[in-house]
C-alpha cells in the first residue's frame, strides 16, 4: 500500500511538469538568452586580451630596466596566445556548427527535436 501511495504522490507531483513540457517557448527563450550572453562574453574576452596586449606593449616601450622589459615581453606573448586561443575556439565552434548544420539564428530548433504530429 505504501508503494502505491508513493507512486500516486509522485505522479501527482509530476503532472504540472508534464503539462509544462508541452510549451517549449521558455526553453527557446532560455537558449536565446544564453547564446546572447555567451556571444557578448566572447567579444568581451577578446577585447580584454587585446587591451592586455596593448598595455604590455606600452609597459615594454616605457620600461628602462631590463627586468621590466622581460616581464612585459612575456606578458605580451601570453596576450597573443590568449587572443589566438579565444579566436581559434570561436572559429572551431563556428566550423562545427556549419558541419553539423546547426542553425544559430533562432532557438526554434528545439521544436524540431520533437516528433511530428
C-alpha positions as CSV (number, residue, x, y, z in Angstrom):
1,X,0.0,0.0,0.0
2,X,2.9,2.4,0.8
3,X,4.3,1.9,-2.7
4,X,1.0,2.7,-4.3
5,X,0.7,5.9,-2.2
6,X,4.3,6.9,-3.2
7,X,3.7,6.3,-6.9
8,X,0.4,8.3,-6.8
9,X,2.0,11.1,-4.9
10,X,5.0,11.2,-7.3
11,X,2.6,11.1,-10.3
12,X,0.5,14.0,-8.9
13,X,3.7,16.0,-8.2
14,X,5.0,15.4,-11.8
15,X,1.7,16.4,-13.6
16,X,2.5,20.2,-13.7
17,X,5.9,19.5,-15.2
18,X,4.5,17.2,-17.8
19,X,1.9,19.8,-18.8
20,X,4.6,22.5,-18.9
21,X,6.6,20.2,-21.3
22,X,4.0,20.9,-24.0
23,X,5.1,24.5,-24.2
24,X,8.8,24.9,-25.2
25,X,8.7,28.6,-25.5
26,X,10.5,29.1,-22.3
27,X,13.3,26.7,-23.4
28,X,13.7,28.7,-26.6
29,X,13.9,31.9,-24.7
30,X,16.4,30.5,-22.3
31,X,18.6,29.2,-25.2
32,X,18.3,32.6,-26.9
33,X,19.3,34.4,-23.7
34,X,22.2,32.1,-23.0
35,X,23.5,32.4,-26.6
36,X,23.4,36.2,-26.3
37,X,25.3,36.2,-23.1
38,X,27.9,33.8,-24.4
39,X,28.4,35.9,-27.6
40,X,28.9,39.0,-25.5
41,X,31.3,37.1,-23.2
42,X,33.5,36.1,-26.2
43,X,33.6,39.6,-27.5
44,X,34.5,40.9,-24.0
45,X,37.3,38.3,-23.6
46,X,38.8,39.2,-27.0
47,X,38.7,42.9,-26.1
48,X,40.2,42.2,-22.7
49,X,43.0,40.2,-24.3
50,X,43.7,43.0,-26.8
51,X,43.8,45.6,-24.1
52,X,46.1,43.4,-22.0
53,X,48.5,43.1,-25.0
54,X,48.5,46.8,-25.8
55,X,49.0,47.7,-22.1
56,X,52.1,45.4,-22.1
57,X,53.4,46.9,-25.3
58,X,53.2,50.3,-23.6
59,X,54.9,48.9,-20.5
60,X,57.6,47.4,-22.7
61,X,58.2,50.7,-24.6
62,X,58.3,52.8,-21.4
63,X,60.4,50.5,-19.3
64,X,64.1,51.4,-18.8
65,X,65.3,48.4,-16.9
66,X,65.9,45.0,-18.5
67,X,63.8,43.1,-15.9
68,X,60.7,45.2,-16.7
69,X,61.2,44.7,-20.4
70,X,61.5,40.9,-20.0
71,X,58.3,40.8,-17.8
72,X,56.4,42.9,-20.3
73,X,57.6,40.9,-23.2
74,X,56.5,37.6,-21.6
75,X,53.1,39.2,-20.8
76,X,52.8,40.3,-24.5
77,X,53.4,36.8,-25.6
78,X,50.7,35.5,-23.2
79,X,48.3,38.1,-24.6
80,X,48.9,37.0,-28.1
81,X,48.4,33.3,-27.0
82,X,45.1,34.3,-25.3
83,X,43.9,36.1,-28.4
84,X,44.8,33.1,-30.6
85,X,43.2,30.6,-28.3
86,X,39.9,32.6,-28.0
87,X,39.6,33.3,-31.7
88,X,40.5,29.7,-32.7
89,X,38.0,28.2,-30.3
90,X,35.4,30.6,-31.6
91,X,36.2,29.6,-35.2
92,X,36.2,25.9,-34.3
93,X,32.7,26.2,-32.8
94,X,31.5,28.0,-36.0
95,X,33.1,25.3,-38.1
96,X,31.4,22.6,-36.1
97,X,28.1,24.4,-36.4
98,X,28.5,24.5,-40.2
99,X,29.5,20.9,-40.4
100,X,26.6,19.6,-38.4
101,X,24.1,22.1,-39.8
102,X,23.2,23.8,-36.5
103,X,21.1,26.9,-37.1
104,X,22.1,29.6,-34.6
105,X,19.7,32.3,-35.9
106,X,16.8,31.0,-33.8
107,X,16.3,28.7,-30.9
108,X,13.2,27.3,-32.5
109,X,15.4,24.3,-33.5
110,X,14.3,22.8,-30.2
111,X,10.9,22.2,-31.7
112,X,12.5,20.1,-34.5
113,X,13.6,17.6,-31.9
114,X,10.0,16.7,-31.1
115,X,8.2,14.1,-33.1
116,X,5.9,15.4,-35.8
117,X,2.1,15.2,-35.1
